[in-house]
């Protein structure tokens, strides 16, 4: 029989890493359909993916500056 609640066992820093993992997984889910469309669209699809990756990169830089990647 557990003596503590399930939520008390995990430190809050794991939640931010989980959210980053989910963000990268969603990126990979969009890469395959983009590759199919890229064959048909060409440069326009490349620009759209560049914008998507730029927004994702901004999020990564923001997380880095906030210290999400530091394990203490």
Secondary structure, 3 states (H helix, E strand, C coil): CCCCCHHHHCCCHHHHHHHHHHHHHHHHHHHHHHHHHHHHHCHHHHHHHHHHHHHHHHHHHHHHHHCCCCCC
